[in-house]
Amino acid sequence: MSEPRVTLYTRTGCHLCDAAREVVVKVCEDLGESWVEIDIDADSDLADRFGEEVPATFVDGRQHDYWRVDEGRLRAALG
C-alpha cells in the first residue's frame, strides 16, 4: 500500500480538528484516497512546529491548509 496522500495534524480537545477530520474522511472516502491523523501533542517537535495552527492538512507532503479545511479545495488538490 502506498503512503497516505493526506496527513491531518490535530490535538485532543480541538473542535476545529473534529470538523476538519469530518471533511478529510468524507473527501478521502469519496475519492478513494488514504489519509493519516497525527496528534501533535504526542511529539514535542510537532507541538513546537504547529503550536496553535491546528488542524493542519498536508497533501502529498506539502502544507495545504490550517485551522479550516475547505472541502472543494481539498478535492481539487487531490484531483
C-alpha positions, 0 to 999 in steps of 0.5 A: 500500500502506498503512503497516505496522500493526506496527513491531518495534524490535530490535538485532543480537545480541538473542535476545529480538528473534529470538523476538519477530520469530518471533511478529510474522511468524507473527501478521502472516502469519496475519492478513494484516497488514504489519509493519516491523523497525527496528534501533535501533542504526542511529539514535542517537535510537532507541538513546537512546529504547529503550536496553535495552527491546528488542524493542519492538512498536508497533501502529498507532503506539502502544507495545504491548509490550517485551522479550516479545511475547505472541502472543494479545495481539498478535492481539487488538490487531490484531483 
